[in-house]
Structures are given as C-alpha cells and as structure tokens.
C-alpha cells in the first residue's frame, strides 16, 4: 500500500466530498479538485531532479497536495522545519540529502523573513504558470478509472521511502530520518483501528507537517480514510483555532499539551463539544489539563504520549 495510491482511491471514491477546508486561505477543496491539483503538481515536479525534493510550506491545502504530488512524481518529499532558522534548515537539508529543489511559499518567506536561496521554487509561481492545457489534461486524467490513474503515476514498493523528516538537533546536528510507506501506513491503521476512524470523521489539522505527529495524523490519516481535514497554518493562534473548532465542528483533533493549554485558556465553553476524539502527544499530558477540558467542554483529552 503506497500513500499516494490510497489518496487516488479515496479521491475517486469521494469526488464531491470536501477533502480540505483551508482556513488560512478561506478555500474548500473537494476530493475531485484535490486529485486534479496533485496530478498537475506531479507533472510539474517531474521537471526537477529525481530523488529528493524539499517541501517548506505551512500546514495548508498547498502543502498537502505538494506532498502528494511529489510522491506521485516519484520524488521523495523532504519536510523542512521553517519555524526557527528556516534558511539554515533549508541549506542543511539540501546538503545532507544532496538535492537541489525546495518547493516553498512566497507568503511564508515574507512572514518569517527568510531570503530566497538557490534552488527554491515558489508554489505561487508554479500555480500561476499552469496553462489551460495542463488543467484540461489533469481534469481528463482524473475522470479515468482508478487503475488507469494509478498506472500513470509513480509505482513502487511498501518499503520505499515515503518521506524524510529531521530530528530536532537539540544535542547534535539534526539527523535525516527515512520513513517508508509501510512505516506510516502501519501507524495510520493502528491508530485508526484503535479509535474507530471512518470517512465521516472531520479532523482539525493544526500541527506542522515537518514532524511525524502532524505528518501522520493531520495529513495522511484524512487522505487514507477519505476524511475531511481542516487546515490552519498557525497552531499558536489559540483564539482562531477555538473559533475554527466552533464553526467547522471537527470530530477529531490532536496536539501537544502546550497547544492544548492555549486552547483551553482562550476557548469558550462548548467550542470543542463536537470532538469525539482529542489526543495529546509529544509530551505527557498533565491531569490538570485533562480535567480542564472535561469541565469546560465535556471532552476527554486522551494520552497519546508514549503510544508509538
């Protein structure tokens, strides 16, 4: 089972269903359009060197589809940490993994005051350069049977590398960690079976995709099961996250204890009442935080730390 192949299957099965609600851009992308977008990006990415391709885009529809498109093209996405030292991290990743191209965002670079370095390609420029012919070709391919589409994108084995992530580098230089399709699928299926995930669930995706927690649960779990994901680029914008939860009514949300403290403090009673599953990971969840969510929202904040 390859991740991008499963995305294609779900996109064909749930064509009219909303795949991504991008709250940063204010757009709603159905699975049919997500498939077209991924096919277009896949075609664009084939023009770059084979092997690794950097992805440095905030949590958004753009980042999700760029990641899928990279795999469809046979490239392996290298997820780059832009939260601190983006330029340094980008240069380090290119040198460590020996690749040239980094797909990034002009809006992100301006926001974090990161210069455009050699090899960076702006996703805004890619989108602006898409011709009518390219759109029509991708739209036509997207209407074809699943097996035909799968035959026209990258094939491979379950043990092939699906992504490169970097360790924090708190003690030494960050290590480039290879995760295979099999690695990620095993986590998805284990998580999904334990909590009973299905296609009707709606996931609030606020974590970054350059860490394994966010990449696995917030990106691939929704695409694997044909769910709707709600993306927002800044998990530290506590008040906005609470408003999004109130407006969009997600059923699943994961995060870190520090983020959940912020959401608890900035939320109004009932903001998170639609959540049937709320999981804290990356650090141990304090009992006081769990008690706070139960009292304010009637939701059980589950312990995810140590589960993997």
PyMOL commands that set and color helices and strands:
alter all, ss='L'
color gray80, all
select helices_A, chain A and resi 3-13+31-45+61-72+86-97+106-112+123-128+132-142+146-151+181-195+212-225+238-248+257-266+287-297
alter helices_A, ss='H'
color red, helices_A
select strands_A, chain A and resi 18-22+27-30+52-56+76-79+102-104+120-122+161-166+176-180+202-205+228-231+252-256+277-281+301-303
alter strands_A, ss='S'
color yellow, strands_A
deselect
rebuild
show_as cartoon
